[in-house]
Amino acid sequence: MIEYRDCKGHLVCMADARTGIVEIRHKDRAVRMNVPVGESFTVTLRDTVTVLTRISNWAFDVKSRTRAA
């Protein structure tokens, strides 16, 4: 699993592009999901919005921005 971080360096999730498994941990909770190739998911954390798209069996595309106030 590879760490994916937002534009401010905060850990967003851990993911494996080969299997599509993504794990998001926050405090005492964890969410695991399987993301098919071509699908995206959004994580809003603190004051950032991060969109991860599984573009192939080898990579996720990560776009992150600061949320508007």
Biopython code that builds the backbone (N, CA, C, O; Angstrom):
import numpy as np
from Bio.PDB.StructureBuilder import StructureBuilder

atoms = [
    (1, "MET", "N", (0.845, -1.183, 0.000)),
    (1, "MET", "CA", (0.000, 0.000, 0.000)),
    (1, "MET", "C", (0.886, 1.239, 0.000)),
    (1, "MET", "O", (1.940, 1.276, 0.634)),
    (2, "ILE", "N", (0.435, 2.234, -0.717)),
    (2, "ILE", "CA", (1.167, 3.488, -0.847)),
    (2, "ILE", "C", (0.378, 4.584, -0.135)),
    (2, "ILE", "O", (-0.851, 4.606, -0.193)),
    (3, "GLU", "N", (1.084, 5.490, 0.534)),
    (3, "GLU", "CA", (0.444, 6.636, 1.184)),
    (3, "GLU", "C", (0.112, 7.692, 0.136)),
    (3, "GLU", "O", (0.932, 7.991, -0.731)),
    (4, "TYR", "N", (-1.090, 8.254, 0.218)),
    (4, "TYR", "CA", (-1.486, 9.380, -0.631)),
    (4, "TYR", "C", (-1.787, 10.551, 0.288)),
    (4, "TYR", "O", (-2.491, 10.408, 1.287)),
    (5, "ARG", "N", (-1.246, 11.708, -0.060)),
    (5, "ARG", "CA", (-1.353, 12.902, 0.788)),
    (5, "ARG", "C", (-2.021, 14.041, 0.028)),
    (5, "ARG", "O", (-1.996, 14.087, -1.202)),
    (6, "ASP", "N", (-2.625, 14.968, 0.792)),
    (6, "ASP", "CA", (-3.270, 16.129, 0.180)),
    (6, "ASP", "C", (-2.240, 17.216, -0.105)),
    (6, "ASP", "O", (-1.046, 17.024, 0.122)),
    (7, "CYS", "N", (-2.702, 18.346, -0.600)),
    (7, "CYS", "CA", (-1.813, 19.441, -0.993)),
    (7, "CYS", "C", (-1.078, 20.069, 0.188)),
    (7, "CYS", "O", (-0.122, 20.820, -0.007)),
    (8, "LYS", "N", (-1.518, 19.767, 1.412)),
    (8, "LYS", "CA", (-0.852, 20.292, 2.598)),
    (8, "LYS", "C", (-0.001, 19.235, 3.300)),
    (8, "LYS", "O", (0.547, 19.484, 4.374)),
    (9, "GLY", "N", (0.105, 18.063, 2.694)),
    (9, "GLY", "CA", (0.941, 17.012, 3.246)),
    (9, "GLY", "C", (0.270, 16.091, 4.240)),
    (9, "GLY", "O", (0.933, 15.229, 4.818)),
    (10, "HIS", "N", (-1.039, 16.247, 4.458)),
    (10, "HIS", "CA", (-1.764, 15.376, 5.384)),
    (10, "HIS", "C", (-2.062, 14.040, 4.715)),
    (10, "HIS", "O", (-2.410, 13.999, 3.535)),
    (11, "LEU", "N", (-1.929, 12.959, 5.455)),
    (11, "LEU", "CA", (-2.237, 11.634, 4.938)),
    (11, "LEU", "C", (-3.737, 11.530, 4.676)),
    (11, "LEU", "O", (-4.553, 11.756, 5.570)),
    (12, "VAL", "N", (-4.089, 11.183, 3.435)),
    (12, "VAL", "CA", (-5.498, 11.036, 3.059)),
    (12, "VAL", "C", (-5.913, 9.574, 3.143)),
    (12, "VAL", "O", (-6.950, 9.247, 3.721)),
    (13, "CYS", "N", (-5.096, 8.692, 2.561)),
    (13, "CYS", "CA", (-5.418, 7.272, 2.567)),
    (13, "CYS", "C", (-4.194, 6.452, 2.193)),
    (13, "CYS", "O", (-3.148, 6.981, 1.818)),
    (14, "MET", "N", (-4.363, 5.155, 2.309)),
    (14, "MET", "CA", (-3.376, 4.191, 1.831)),
    (14, "MET", "C", (-4.090, 3.421, 0.727)),
    (14, "MET", "O", (-5.260, 3.067, 0.874)),
    (15, "ALA", "N", (-3.393, 3.159, -0.381)),
    (15, "ALA", "CA", (-4.055, 2.474, -1.484)),
    (15, "ALA", "C", (-3.087, 1.598, -2.254)),
    (15, "ALA", "O", (-1.881, 1.843, -2.292)),
    (16, "ASP", "N", (-3.655, 0.567, -2.865)),
    (16, "ASP", "CA", (-2.903, -0.346, -3.725)),
    (16, "ASP", "C", (-3.561, -0.303, -5.100)),
    (16, "ASP", "O", (-4.659, -0.830, -5.280)),
    (17, "ALA", "N", (-2.901, 0.317, -6.062)),
    (17, "ALA", "CA", (-3.481, 0.476, -7.396)),
    (17, "ALA", "C", (-3.677, -0.865, -8.096)),
    (17, "ALA", "O", (-4.588, -1.005, -8.911)),
    (18, "ARG", "N", (-2.842, -1.847, -7.792)),
    (18, "ARG", "CA", (-2.952, -3.149, -8.453)),
    (18, "ARG", "C", (-4.269, -3.839, -8.098)),
    (18, "ARG", "O", (-4.934, -4.393, -8.973)),
    (19, "THR", "N", (-4.646, -3.809, -6.829)),
    (19, "THR", "CA", (-5.876, -4.468, -6.381)),
    (19, "THR", "C", (-7.064, -3.519, -6.315)),
    (19, "THR", "O", (-8.211, -3.966, -6.339)),
    (20, "GLY", "N", (-6.809, -2.215, -6.233)),
    (20, "GLY", "CA", (-7.875, -1.228, -6.106)),
    (20, "GLY", "C", (-8.332, -1.019, -4.673)),
    (20, "GLY", "O", (-9.280, -0.270, -4.433)),
    (21, "ILE", "N", (-7.680, -1.663, -3.722)),
    (21, "ILE", "CA", (-8.079, -1.523, -2.316)),
    (21, "ILE", "C", (-7.562, -0.198, -1.757)),
    (21, "ILE", "O", (-6.391, 0.150, -1.906)),
    (22, "VAL", "N", (-8.474, 0.526, -1.111)),
    (22, "VAL", "CA", (-8.160, 1.811, -0.497)),
    (22, "VAL", "C", (-8.573, 1.733, 0.961)),
    (22, "VAL", "O", (-9.641, 1.212, 1.281)),
    (23, "GLU", "N", (-7.728, 2.250, 1.848)),
    (23, "GLU", "CA", (-8.043, 2.274, 3.272)),
    (23, "GLU", "C", (-7.893, 3.693, 3.788)),
    (23, "GLU", "O", (-6.857, 4.332, 3.608)),
    (24, "ILE", "N", (-8.950, 4.174, 4.434)),
    (24, "ILE", "CA", (-8.947, 5.502, 5.033)),
    (24, "ILE", "C", (-9.111, 5.309, 6.535)),
    (24, "ILE", "O", (-10.062, 4.668, 6.982)),
    (25, "ARG", "N", (-8.178, 5.866, 7.316)),
    (25, "ARG", "CA", (-8.239, 5.758, 8.778)),
    (25, "ARG", "C", (-8.418, 7.153, 9.370)),
    (25, "ARG", "O", (-7.788, 8.120, 8.942)),
    (26, "HIS", "N", (-9.288, 7.225, 10.358)),
    (26, "HIS", "CA", (-9.485, 8.473, 11.087)),
    (26, "HIS", "C", (-9.802, 8.120, 12.532)),
    (26, "HIS", "O", (-10.799, 7.457, 12.818)),
    (27, "LYS", "N", (-8.947, 8.566, 13.432)),
    (27, "LYS", "CA", (-9.076, 8.270, 14.859)),
    (27, "LYS", "C", (-9.185, 6.761, 15.059)),
    (27, "LYS", "O", (-8.250, 6.034, 14.725)),
    (28, "ASP", "N", (-10.303, 6.275, 15.595)),
    (28, "ASP", "CA", (-10.428, 4.843, 15.874)),
    (28, "ASP", "C", (-11.253, 4.105, 14.818)),
    (28, "ASP", "O", (-11.721, 2.995, 15.069)),
    (29, "ARG", "N", (-11.433, 4.702, 13.658)),
    (29, "ARG", "CA", (-12.249, 4.081, 12.602)),
    (29, "ARG", "C", (-11.431, 3.880, 11.338)),
    (29, "ARG", "O", (-10.493, 4.627, 11.057)),
    (30, "ALA", "N", (-11.800, 2.868, 10.591)),
    (30, "ALA", "CA", (-11.145, 2.607, 9.310)),
    (30, "ALA", "C", (-12.209, 2.192, 8.296)),
    (30, "ALA", "O", (-13.148, 1.464, 8.617)),
    (31, "VAL", "N", (-12.038, 2.670, 7.073)),
    (31, "VAL", "CA", (-12.929, 2.309, 5.970)),
    (31, "VAL", "C", (-12.065, 1.697, 4.878)),
    (31, "VAL", "O", (-11.055, 2.275, 4.477)),
    (32, "ARG", "N", (-12.465, 0.531, 4.403)),
    (32, "ARG", "CA", (-11.775, -0.118, 3.276)),
    (32, "ARG", "C", (-12.766, -0.250, 2.148)),
    (32, "ARG", "O", (-13.925, -0.608, 2.361)),
    (33, "MET", "N", (-12.304, 0.040, 0.940)),
    (33, "MET", "CA", (-13.174, -0.086, -0.222)),
    (33, "MET", "C", (-12.347, -0.528, -1.417)),
    (33, "MET", "O", (-11.119, -0.437, -1.416)),
    (34, "ASN", "N", (-13.039, -1.005, -2.423)),
    (34, "ASN", "CA", (-12.389, -1.402, -3.656)),
    (34, "ASN", "C", (-12.822, -0.424, -4.739)),
    (34, "ASN", "O", (-14.017, -0.266, -4.991)),
    (35, "VAL", "N", (-11.863, 0.231, -5.379)),
    (35, "VAL", "CA", (-12.156, 1.235, -6.396)),
    (35, "VAL", "C", (-11.806, 0.661, -7.769)),
    (35, "VAL", "O", (-10.641, 0.355, -8.026)),
    (36, "PRO", "N", (-12.800, 0.510, -8.660)),
    (36, "PRO", "CA", (-12.511, -0.006, -9.998)),
    (36, "PRO", "C", (-11.722, 1.011, -10.835)),
    (36, "PRO", "O", (-11.758, 2.211, -10.562)),
    (37, "VAL", "N", (-11.024, 0.526, -11.839)),
    (37, "VAL", "CA", (-10.286, 1.412, -12.756)),
    (37, "VAL", "C", (-11.284, 2.374, -13.396)),
    (37, "VAL", "O", (-12.349, 1.963, -13.858)),
    (38, "GLY", "N", (-10.927, 3.657, -13.418)),
    (38, "GLY", "CA", (-11.780, 4.688, -14.003)),
    (38, "GLY", "C", (-12.698, 5.376, -13.010)),
    (38, "GLY", "O", (-13.298, 6.400, -13.337)),
    (39, "GLU", "N", (-12.821, 4.841, -11.815)),
    (39, "GLU", "CA", (-13.687, 5.439, -10.798)),
    (39, "GLU", "C", (-12.896, 6.358, -9.875)),
    (39, "GLU", "O", (-11.683, 6.219, -9.721)),
    (40, "SER", "N", (-13.616, 7.303, -9.262)),
    (40, "SER", "CA", (-13.019, 8.293, -8.359)),
    (40, "SER", "C", (-13.726, 8.280, -7.018)),
    (40, "SER", "O", (-14.846, 7.785, -6.890)),
    (41, "PHE", "N", (-13.054, 8.832, -6.026)),
    (41, "PHE", "CA", (-13.690, 9.095, -4.745)),
    (41, "PHE", "C", (-13.079, 10.370, -4.181)),
    (41, "PHE", "O", (-11.952, 10.738, -4.513)),
    (42, "THR", "N", (-13.844, 11.038, -3.320)),
    (42, "THR", "CA", (-13.442, 12.320, -2.761)),
    (42, "THR", "C", (-13.306, 12.199, -1.255)),
    (42, "THR", "O", (-14.144, 11.594, -0.586)),
    (43, "VAL", "N", (-12.225, 12.791, -0.727)),
    (43, "VAL", "CA", (-12.003, 12.829, 0.713)),
    (43, "VAL", "C", (-11.876, 14.294, 1.113)),
    (43, "VAL", "O", (-11.028, 15.016, 0.589)),
    (44, "THR", "N", (-12.724, 14.730, 2.048)),
    (44, "THR", "CA", (-12.632, 16.080, 2.589)),
    (44, "THR", "C", (-12.031, 15.941, 3.980)),
    (44, "THR", "O", (-12.596, 15.286, 4.856)),
    (45, "LEU", "N", (-10.884, 16.565, 4.165)),
    (45, "LEU", "CA", (-10.155, 16.443, 5.419)),
    (45, "LEU", "C", (-9.679, 17.818, 5.837)),
    (45, "LEU", "O", (-8.989, 18.510, 5.089)),
    (46, "ARG", "N", (-10.059, 18.201, 7.043)),
    (46, "ARG", "CA", (-9.721, 19.524, 7.563)),
    (46, "ARG", "C", (-10.190, 20.577, 6.559)),
    (46, "ARG", "O", (-11.394, 20.725, 6.351)),
    (47, "ASP", "N", (-9.277, 21.304, 5.938)),
    (47, "ASP", "CA", (-9.666, 22.355, 4.997)),
    (47, "ASP", "C", (-9.233, 22.045, 3.570)),
    (47, "ASP", "O", (-9.000, 22.960, 2.780)),
    (48, "THR", "N", (-9.122, 20.754, 3.232)),
    (48, "THR", "CA", (-8.750, 20.374, 1.869)),
    (48, "THR", "C", (-9.741, 19.368, 1.298)),
    (48, "THR", "O", (-10.396, 18.627, 2.031)),
    (49, "VAL", "N", (-9.835, 19.362, -0.021)),
    (49, "VAL", "CA", (-10.642, 18.390, -0.749)),
    (49, "VAL", "C", (-9.694, 17.663, -1.686)),
    (49, "VAL", "O", (-8.976, 18.296, -2.459)),
    (50, "THR", "N", (-9.687, 16.337, -1.622)),
    (50, "THR", "CA", (-8.795, 15.532, -2.439)),
    (50, "THR", "C", (-9.623, 14.524, -3.225)),
    (50, "THR", "O", (-10.440, 13.800, -2.655)),
    (51, "VAL", "N", (-9.406, 14.482, -4.541)),
    (51, "VAL", "CA", (-10.089, 13.537, -5.406)),
    (51, "VAL", "C", (-9.047, 12.560, -5.933)),
    (51, "VAL", "O", (-8.072, 12.966, -6.564)),
    (52, "LEU", "N", (-9.253, 11.281, -5.676)),
    (52, "LEU", "CA", (-8.364, 10.237, -6.175)),
    (52, "LEU", "C", (-9.100, 9.433, -7.231)),
    (52, "LEU", "O", (-10.239, 9.018, -7.014)),
    (53, "THR", "N", (-8.464, 9.210, -8.366)),
    (53, "THR", "CA", (-9.023, 8.439, -9.462)),
    (53, "THR", "C", (-8.074, 7.292, -9.776)),
    (53, "THR", "O", (-6.879, 7.509, -9.977)),
    (54, "ARG", "N", (-8.593, 6.095, -9.818)),
    (54, "ARG", "CA", (-7.761, 4.948, -10.194)),
    (54, "ARG", "C", (-7.689, 4.930, -11.715)),
    (54, "ARG", "O", (-8.656, 4.562, -12.382)),
    (55, "ILE", "N", (-6.547, 5.326, -12.262)),
    (55, "ILE", "CA", (-6.414, 5.467, -13.707)),
    (55, "ILE", "C", (-5.937, 4.191, -14.399)),
    (55, "ILE", "O", (-6.093, 4.049, -15.612)),
    (56, "SER", "N", (-5.365, 3.277, -13.648)),
    (56, "SER", "CA", (-4.915, 2.000, -14.212)),
    (56, "SER", "C", (-4.634, 1.040, -13.066)),
    (56, "SER", "O", (-4.860, 1.369, -11.902)),
    (57, "ASN", "N", (-4.142, -0.142, -13.399)),
    (57, "ASN", "CA", (-3.753, -1.101, -12.362)),
    (57, "ASN", "C", (-2.421, -0.744, -11.733)),
    (57, "ASN", "O", (-1.915, -1.477, -10.883)),
    (58, "TRP", "N", (-1.851, 0.377, -12.146)),
    (58, "TRP", "CA", (-0.539, 0.785, -11.646)),
    (58, "TRP", "C", (-0.540, 2.132, -10.936)),
    (58, "TRP", "O", (0.445, 2.474, -10.282)),
    (59, "ALA", "N", (-1.628, 2.914, -11.047)),
    (59, "ALA", "CA", (-1.552, 4.270, -10.491)),
    (59, "ALA", "C", (-2.922, 4.865, -10.170)),
    (59, "ALA", "O", (-3.940, 4.532, -10.777)),
    (60, "PHE", "N", (-2.893, 5.760, -9.189)),
    (60, "PHE", "CA", (-4.015, 6.641, -8.880)),
    (60, "PHE", "C", (-3.607, 8.049, -9.283)),
    (60, "PHE", "O", (-2.443, 8.422, -9.132)),
    (61, "ASP", "N", (-4.542, 8.832, -9.790)),
    (61, "ASP", "CA", (-4.322, 10.253, -10.052)),
    (61, "ASP", "C", (-4.889, 11.002, -8.849)),
    (61, "ASP", "O", (-6.010, 10.734, -8.419)),
    (62, "VAL", "N", (-4.116, 11.937, -8.311)),
    (62, "VAL", "CA", (-4.503, 12.663, -7.104)),
    (62, "VAL", "C", (-4.589, 14.151, -7.421)),
    (62, "VAL", "O", (-3.629, 14.755, -7.899)),
    (63, "LYS", "N", (-5.762, 14.735, -7.145)),
    (63, "LYS", "CA", (-5.942, 16.177, -7.296)),
    (63, "LYS", "C", (-6.433, 16.694, -5.951)),
    (63, "LYS", "O", (-7.428, 16.207, -5.414)),
    (64, "SER", "N", (-5.728, 17.685, -5.411)),
    (64, "SER", "CA", (-6.047, 18.204, -4.095)),
    (64, "SER", "C", (-6.062, 19.721, -4.128)),
    (64, "SER", "O", (-5.256, 20.352, -4.812)),
    (65, "ARG", "N", (-6.997, 20.299, -3.374)),
    (65, "ARG", "CA", (-7.093, 21.767, -3.314)),
    (65, "ARG", "C", (-7.605, 22.175, -1.943)),
    (65, "ARG", "O", (-8.205, 21.380, -1.219)),
    (66, "THR", "N", (-7.358, 23.419, -1.609)),
    (66, "THR", "CA", (-7.886, 23.981, -0.365)),
    (66, "THR", "C", (-9.357, 24.305, -0.559)),
    (66, "THR", "O", (-9.757, 24.843, -1.592)),
    (67, "ARG", "N", (-10.154, 23.972, 0.441)),
    (67, "ARG", "CA", (-11.597, 24.253, 0.371)),
    (67, "ARG", "C", (-11.847, 25.741, 0.457)),
    (67, "ARG", "O", (-11.143, 26.453, 1.173)),
    (68, "ALA", "N", (-12.844, 26.214, -0.268)),
    (68, "ALA", "CA", (-13.230, 27.624, -0.196)),
    (68, "ALA", "C", (-13.847, 27.911, 1.170)),
    (68, "ALA", "O", (-14.575, 27.086, 1.721)),
    (69, "ALA", "N", (-13.548, 29.082, 1.702)),
    (69, "ALA", "CA", (-14.059, 29.448, 3.032)),
    (69, "ALA", "C", (-15.496, 29.809, 3.014)),
    (69, "ALA", "O", (-16.063, 30.137, 4.056)),
]
sb = StructureBuilder()
sb.init_structure("model")
sb.init_model(0)
sb.init_chain("A")
sb.init_seg("    ")
for serial, (resi, resn, name, xyz) in enumerate(atoms, 1):
    if name == "N":
        sb.init_residue(resn, " ", resi, " ")
    sb.init_atom(name, np.array(xyz, "f"), 0.0, 1.0, " ", f" {name:<3s}", serial, name[0])
structure = sb.get_structure()
